[in-house]
Amino acid sequence: METLIRQTSTVMARLGEGGRLVIPADMRRAMGVESGDVLLLSLDEIGLRVMTRNHALARAQEMMRALVPANVSLTDELIADRRREAANE
């Protein structure tokens, strides 16, 4: 899992033509992104968040780990469900 970046730097940026926003080079490097990479944008009560796919995946995995007990295998449960369904057909 990628290391989550915790920076306190804040910069001002101007919204450009067509709603374009330029992410400063040092922030792109810290995020590990380059021109052409796909980023996920979300809007919440604080503002706009910009995440890489890996960061979004890591956050989703953390959220699921918090919901599923450590001794539970969702894969095993899914397989058992499918076997029960097949047996009932």
N, C-alpha and C positions, 0 to 999 in steps of 0.2 A: 504494500500500500504506500502511496506517495506521502511524503511528509507534508503536513498542512502548513501553509505559510502564515505566519503571524507577524505582520508588519504594521507599524503605527504611522507610517508615512502617508501624508495626504497631499495631493496636488490638485491644482485647479486646472480644468480643461474647458475649452470652448467647444460647444456643439457646432459642427460644421455643416456644410451644404448637404442637404438630403438627410439630416439627422446623424451624420457620421461623427463618431467619437474616437479619438486617437488615444490608445493606451500607451503611456510613455515606455520607452525601450527598457529601462531598468525594471519596470513592473512586468513587462512581457517576459524578460529573462527570468525573473523570480518565479513567475508562473510556469515557465517552461513552454511558452507558446511562441509560434512564429506566424508570419503572414500566411493566410490561407487555412489555418487551423480552425476547427469548429469549436465555438464556445457556447455554453448555456447561460442564458440570461433569465433572471427572475426578479420580480418586483415584490417587495414586502413593505412593512410599515417603516423601515429604516431608509429604504431606497432601492436602487438597482444593484444587484449582485451579479458578478461575472465569474463563472467557474469553468474549469476544464472538465472534460468528460470524466477523467480519472477522479477528480475531486468530487464531482457529483456522485459517482459510483461509490466512492469511499464513504461519503455522508449517508447514502442510502443503506449501505451495509452496516454502518454504525447504528442507524435507527432500527434496523431489523434485529440486530444483536440485542438491543435493549428490550425488544418485544418478545423474543423467543428464548425460553429457558435454555441454559447451556447443555442440559442433558436431552434435549429434543432435537431430532434430525428431521427437518422438513422434507428432505429427500425420501427418507424411510417412510414417513407418513404418507407422502404422495404415492409411492409404490404400493403400499398396503391398501390405500383407497382404490387404486386402479385394479388391483387383484380382486378386491371385494366386488367391484363393479363388473368385472369380467366373469366372476363366478355367478353373479345374479342374472347374466344374460342367457 
